[in-house]
Amino acid sequence: LAWPGGLLAGALLIDGAYAHAATVVGGQMHFHLFWIGVLLFTVPAVLRLSQVVVARAERLTIVAAVGLFDFLPRFLRSPRQPIFFDELAHWRQANVIYTTGRLFQPNPTVHMSQYFPGLHALIASLRDLSGLPTFPLGLVLLALLHVIALLGVFVIVERLGHSAHIAALAAFIYSLNPSFMFFDSQYAYESLAIVLFIWVIAALLTVHDAGGEGAHQAAWFAVGLVLAGACIVTHHLSTYVLVVVLLLIAVVTTVRTVIGHETAGTALLTWTFALLVTAGSAAWLIFASGGVVDYLVQPMASSVAEIIRMLHHEQQARTLFALSTTPQYEQVCAFLSPVLMAVGAAAGLCLLRRQRRRTSAALALILFGLGYFPSIPFMLTEYGNEGARRSWAFTYVGLAVLIAPVISLLLRRVVLWHPAGRSAVGGAVVALLCIVLVGNVSMSMNELYRFPGPYVYGSDTRSLDGELMQMVDWMRTTQGTGQNVVADRYSGLALAAFGLEWPAEVSWAFPLWQLYFSVHLPSAALLQQIQHSHYRYLVIDKRMARYLPRIGVYFERGEPQAITRTTPPPAAALDKYETLPWVIKIYQSDNLEIYRFNFAALHVRPVPVQAGTSSGTGRGSAQ
Amino acid sequence: MIANVAQRRLVDVRAALPPPARLPLVALGVMNLGVLMPLPALRAALTLPLALVVPGYAVLTAAFGHRPRRDAPLTLALTVLLSMATYPLVALALSAAAIPIRTGSVIVSIDGLVALLVAMAVLRTRRERRTAGVSVVPFVTTTGLRSPWNGARGGMLFAALVAIAIAALAAALTLWPAPTDQPYTQFYLAGSWVHLSTIVRARSHQKLVVDVGITNQTHRRQRYQIVPRLDGGPGWPGRTVTVPDRQSWSGSLDGDVPADGCVHRLSIALRVGRNDKALSPLTLWVRGAPGTVRSCTTTSRMRGKP
């Protein structure tokens, strides 16, 4: 009863950690409570999985429980509404598709979501059938997907010829990947696509495994294609990584066919499957999602350029855990995690050399999993760190395949040497896996994403306070949806998601930051651009002049002094609109203002404004 | 006679449709009826589980044929994932046919797809019988160790564990103190003024009446003082109102605008409570009715038409 009891106790303690974080400001007690809660379940669960004589059904149950348990932190972070950046974009997208009944609707926050409507179509269809609102429905699906993902890894490892013991350990190792607890638990397209990715590989491996059984192979071939089709229309990165993995499996299978370790039929089936999926994704890329290449290649190219500049000592590396509020032990674990994975991978490779039965798919997956290590240096780059973290959700499949047999072998061997040693080795293995878990969670998300708490300007998640939400509600109720709005990143995010407005996309070609950063009037060219683009509202958050944004930007990475800014813009830059006749202030709260543009009055010169009537007296609530 | 024919046809249909083929069709029928449920909770409880199982089960049946599936957890996981994969593909097909995704179109398309897949499964089974082929199962399990987690009992145990955890969490959530937002006040133009987009033209010899609103989000009853001010014009009387917490008030302010043809700024400030804390003012622009020429800037007369 250790792990079921741990599940209940751990869930309650994590709940307590979230309640503490939401109500008590400062300190690190919520971190400690959180990890005690996680370990209350994880330790007995892994200890049970490590035991050799455990029923397969119980292993599967523990794996399913791990999937559900790992979804709990995301659920408790915000059980009633989406708050993460991607969530807000996809939530809006699903709502718009549900309302209009049409796919491929443009999205102001994540443009690519327009071309990959898989998740939104699924939600819209299920909303139509069940009548549930988008967000609760999304939570139900995400919890299920979390379980299905780990069961998929279990199937992959079993199909590679391993025991249920190793398969369950591999599923647990996969659950340690940095994206699993938070990033792939959020309401976003990757959370669905990654599960499809895993099961497409499982389908292909079953096709391999069922060599000679035509009906079985054909059935899994068809099932794999259905899943791959859904993946193609759901998420770009998952699809392209899937194509790479499938082609890798096909190449390794071909090489092993030439050597005589595989049959020609298996190689032919593998190539057919891989090429069909490749053709499908290429067709989708060409006919439905042309802009995705730039979207993916640009950050990759920038991060490679950053690495090259670092190697030439022309640029300093990004400081890891800069401004981090996470406890010291989390940061230590984060640095230890790749080292432990490297040790595990090295041991796995040694074991692989001794194994007699090696399958083509296992070799290809391991090769793919080793891609984790070259991606680590990208954590030091500004443009590549996010991509590196996101790639680990994929490469951990290969790492799980490589490392799980090592743990199993270690536990079996120790029993042969000394029966009492198994507990010690089991404990050590659990401790190491827990270090990886703590480190990976810490390096994937900062405190602001992980825990609720007081308002923090410029943090995406903690910027969504009641004042902003009520402003959005007022705007939607009185001005309607679909309005073109000029706003900073944080107000714009809420306006787009909850108000269904259309915030302006800021860039050097459309430098709207002029409106906020300068005490002088914006250039005539910019005003003309705003007028001709039919922007009707200007939203100002006065906290902009008091705080630096937590994530370093007021609008986007290309803005002047992004990341490097040391003082906020002057308050006068935001107050100037109170004396300009071409804007009308229609809404005011302690910190937020809505102006309406009246470009017809651009050249009006009013009666001089009397001293003491502009906003010097306005005081907002303290952060 | 007619009854006999009907009965015979029913028997024929039942013979043509083996129980595994009838199961998804019955579930589909229940799901379709569930959509019509008037109670939202009942509708969701009845429809969602079936919607997440039926299409995937139909795909599995068409692909693997009719066979008892012994590895229930993995088969169920694959079934649910296949259902999730089916909806986007069906939605794409609808989109390609320029049919909007609505309750009716989703139901009809899913019904059609499931019926098609079941028909494929039936045909497949008949052909296999003729060719003495055998259906296959997606997951083959070997006989394992005895455990309370095996079989249906294990599934029930797991479901009970999850249900207890959810109940405990739900109970705990009500016990923790709720976090409170920072207090704030919303102050805005109200009535038809909410759509104001131009300079307001004042009429001669008529007071200008402006509608404003206040919403109190300060977590306590609050006294507000509204202070209007027209630059270069006569004083406007203010108002004092008291608004309970989480309540709104709306009312109007009025005052004179000089008949000078000039554009004046009307700023309406809001003082909150007794400590004289003030919000930045709402600002709107008013043009006085044409009249006595004063020394206001002349361009406003020529080019300031809203």
Contacts between the chains, C-beta under 8 A, distances in Angstrom:
chain1	res1	chain2	res2	distance
A	4	B	161	5.4
A	7	B	161	6.6
A	7	B	165	6.2
A	8	B	161	7.7
A	8	B	164	6.5
A	8	B	165	5.6
A	8	B	168	6.1
A	11	B	165	5.1
A	11	B	168	6.8
A	11	B	169	5.9
A	12	B	168	5.9
A	12	B	169	7.2
A	12	B	172	5.7
A	15	B	169	5.6
A	15	B	172	4.9
A	15	B	173	6.8
A	15	B	176	7.6
A	16	B	172	7.3
A	16	B	176	7.5
A	19	B	172	7.8
A	19	B	173	8.0
A	19	B	176	3.4
A	19	B	177	7.4
A	22	B	176	7.7
A	22	B	179	4.2
A	23	B	176	7.2
A	23	B	177	5.2
A	23	B	179	5.4
A	53	B	145	6.7
A	54	B	145	7.2
A	54	B	147	7.6
A	55	B	144	5.1
A	55	B	145	4.2
A	55	B	146	7.1
A	55	B	147	3.3
A	55	B	149	6.1
A	55	B	150	5.9
A	56	B	141	7.0
A	56	B	144	4.7
A	56	B	145	7.7
A	57	B	73	7.5
A	57	B	144	6.6
A	57	B	147	5.7
A	57	B	149	4.5
A	57	B	150	4.5
A	57	B	151	7.3
A	57	B	154	5.0
A	58	B	147	5.0
A	58	B	149	4.0
A	58	B	150	8.0
A	58	B	154	7.5
A	60	B	73	4.8
A	60	B	74	7.3
A	60	B	149	7.9
A	61	B	73	7.6
A	61	B	149	4.8
A	61	B	154	6.2
A	61	B	157	7.8
A	61	B	158	5.2
A	64	B	73	6.8
A	64	B	158	6.8
A	65	B	158	7.4
A	65	B	161	7.4
A	68	B	162	6.6
A	76	B	169	8.0
A	79	B	173	7.9
A	97	B	101	6.8
A	98	B	101	7.6
A	100	B	100	7.4
A	101	B	100	3.0
A	101	B	101	4.7
A	101	B	102	5.3
A	101	B	105	7.9
A	102	B	95	7.0
A	102	B	100	6.2
A	102	B	101	7.4
A	103	B	91	6.3
A	103	B	92	7.0
A	103	B	95	4.5
A	103	B	101	7.4
A	104	B	95	7.4
A	117	B	88	6.9
A	117	B	91	7.2
A	117	B	92	7.7
A	118	B	88	4.0
A	119	B	88	7.6
A	121	B	87	6.2
A	121	B	88	4.3
A	121	B	91	3.5
A	121	B	92	7.0
A	121	B	101	6.8
A	122	B	84	5.7
A	122	B	87	4.5
A	122	B	88	5.3
A	122	B	91	7.7
A	124	B	91	7.1
A	124	B	101	5.2
A	125	B	87	4.2
A	125	B	90	7.1
A	125	B	91	5.8
A	125	B	101	6.3
A	125	B	106	4.8
A	125	B	110	7.9
A	126	B	48	6.8
A	126	B	51	5.9
A	126	B	52	7.8
A	126	B	87	6.8
A	128	B	101	6.9
A	128	B	102	6.4
A	128	B	103	4.2
A	128	B	106	4.6
A	128	B	107	7.8
A	129	B	31	7.1
A	129	B	35	5.9
A	129	B	47	5.1
A	129	B	48	7.4
A	129	B	51	4.8
A	129	B	103	7.0
A	129	B	106	6.2
A	129	B	107	7.1
A	129	B	110	8.0
A	130	B	43	6.6
A	130	B	44	4.6
A	130	B	47	4.7
A	130	B	48	4.2
A	130	B	51	6.4
A	131	B	35	7.8
A	131	B	40	5.2
A	131	B	43	4.8
A	131	B	44	5.9
A	131	B	47	7.4
A	132	B	40	7.9
A	132	B	44	4.8
A	132	B	48	6.7
A	137	B	48	7.7
A	140	B	48	7.1
A	141	B	84	7.0
A	144	B	52	7.4
A	144	B	80	6.0
A	145	B	81	7.9
A	145	B	84	7.7
A	147	B	77	6.9
A	148	B	77	4.6
A	148	B	80	6.4
A	148	B	81	5.2
A	151	B	73	6.7
A	151	B	74	6.0
A	151	B	77	4.4
A	152	B	77	7.4
A	152	B	81	7.9
A	154	B	74	7.6
A	155	B	74	6.1
A	155	B	139	7.6
A	164	B	144	7.9
A	192	B	84	6.8
A	195	B	81	6.4
A	196	B	81	7.2
A	196	B	85	6.5
A	199	B	78	7.1
A	199	B	81	5.7
A	206	B	138	7.8
A	213	B	136	6.9
A	215	B	65	7.7
A	215	B	133	6.7
A	215	B	134	7.6
A	215	B	135	7.5
A	215	B	136	5.0
A	216	B	136	4.3
A	218	B	63	7.8
A	219	B	63	4.1
A	219	B	64	4.7
A	219	B	65	8.0
A	219	B	136	6.0
A	219	B	138	7.3
A	220	B	63	7.8
A	220	B	138	7.5
A	222	B	63	5.0
A	223	B	59	7.0
A	223	B	60	7.4
A	223	B	63	5.4
A	223	B	78	7.4
A	223	B	82	6.8
A	223	B	138	7.7
A	226	B	59	6.2
A	226	B	82	6.4
A	226	B	85	5.5
A	226	B	86	7.3
A	226	B	89	7.3
A	227	B	81	6.9
A	227	B	82	7.1
A	227	B	85	5.3
A	229	B	85	7.2
A	229	B	89	5.8
A	230	B	84	7.3
A	230	B	85	3.5
A	230	B	86	7.7
A	230	B	88	5.4
A	230	B	89	6.1
A	233	B	88	5.5
A	233	B	89	7.3
A	233	B	92	6.2
A	234	B	88	6.5
A	452	B	179	6.7
A	455	B	182	6.4
A	465	B	181	5.8
A	465	B	182	6.7
A	466	B	181	3.5
A	466	B	182	7.5
A	466	B	184	7.5
A	466	B	217	6.7
A	467	B	181	7.0
A	467	B	182	6.9
A	467	B	184	4.6
A	467	B	217	7.4
A	470	B	186	6.1
A	470	B	215	7.3
A	470	B	217	6.6
A	471	B	186	7.4
A	474	B	186	6.5
A	474	B	188	6.5
A	478	B	188	7.7
A	478	B	194	4.6
A	478	B	195	7.8
A	479	B	194	7.6
A	479	B	195	7.8
A	536	B	197	7.7
A	542	B	280	7.6
A	575	B	280	7.7
A	577	B	283	7.9
A	578	B	267	7.2
A	578	B	280	6.8
A	578	B	281	7.0
A	578	B	283	5.1
A	579	B	265	7.1
A	579	B	283	7.9
A	581	B	199	6.8
A	581	B	263	5.9
A	581	B	265	7.4
A	581	B	285	4.8
A	581	B	304	7.8
A	583	B	283	7.9
A	584	B	196	5.7
A	584	B	197	7.0
A	584	B	283	6.8
A	584	B	284	5.1
A	584	B	285	6.7
A	585	B	280	7.7
A	585	B	281	7.4
A	585	B	282	5.0
A	585	B	283	4.4
A	585	B	284	7.3
A	586	B	188	6.3
A	586	B	189	4.8
A	586	B	193	7.9
A	586	B	194	6.6
A	586	B	196	6.5
A	586	B	282	6.9
A	587	B	186	7.3
A	587	B	187	7.6
A	587	B	188	4.5
A	587	B	189	7.5
A	587	B	282	7.7
A	588	B	186	7.8
A	588	B	187	4.7
A	588	B	188	7.0
A	588	B	270	7.4
A	588	B	279	5.2
A	588	B	280	5.5
A	588	B	281	7.3
A	588	B	282	5.7
A	589	B	184	5.2
A	589	B	185	6.4
A	589	B	186	4.8
A	589	B	187	6.9
A	589	B	279	7.2
A	590	B	182	7.8
A	590	B	184	4.2
A	590	B	185	6.5
A	590	B	279	6.5
A	591	B	184	7.2
A	593	B	280	6.6
A	596	B	196	6.9
A	596	B	197	5.5
A	598	B	197	5.8
A	598	B	198	5.7
A	598	B	199	6.9
A	598	B	285	7.8
A	598	B	306	6.7
A	600	B	198	6.6
A	600	B	199	7.9
A	600	B	304	7.9
A	600	B	305	6.9
A	600	B	306	5.5
A	601	B	198	7.6
A	601	B	199	5.6
A	601	B	263	7.7
A	601	B	285	6.7
A	601	B	304	6.1
A	601	B	306	6.7
A	603	B	299	6.1
A	603	B	303	4.9
A	603	B	304	7.5
A	604	B	199	6.9
A	604	B	263	5.4
A	604	B	285	7.5
A	604	B	299	7.0
A	604	B	300	4.9
A	604	B	303	6.9
A	604	B	304	4.0
A	605	B	263	7.6
A	605	B	297	3.7
A	605	B	299	5.1
A	605	B	300	5.6
A	606	B	231	7.4
A	606	B	262	7.1
A	606	B	263	4.1
A	606	B	264	6.4
A	606	B	265	5.9
A	606	B	285	6.5
A	606	B	296	7.8
A	606	B	297	7.2
A	606	B	300	6.4
A	607	B	231	5.5
A	607	B	232	3.5
A	607	B	233	7.9
A	607	B	262	5.0
A	607	B	263	6.6
A	607	B	264	5.0
A	607	B	265	7.3
A	607	B	296	5.2
A	607	B	297	7.6
A	608	B	231	7.1
A	608	B	232	7.0
A	609	B	231	5.3
A	609	B	265	5.6
A	610	B	229	7.3
A	610	B	231	4.9
A	610	B	232	7.5
A	613	B	229	5.7
A	613	B	231	6.6
A	613	B	265	7.5
A	613	B	267	5.0
A	613	B	269	7.9
A	613	B	281	6.9
A	614	B	267	7.6
A	614	B	280	7.9
A	614	B	281	7.7
A	615	B	280	3.6
A	615	B	281	6.9
A	617	B	269	7.2
A	617	B	278	4.4
A	617	B	280	7.6
A	618	B	278	6.3
A	618	B	279	5.7
A	618	B	280	3.5
A	619	B	277	5.8
A	619	B	278	7.3
A	621	B	182	4.3
A	621	B	183	6.7
A	621	B	184	6.2
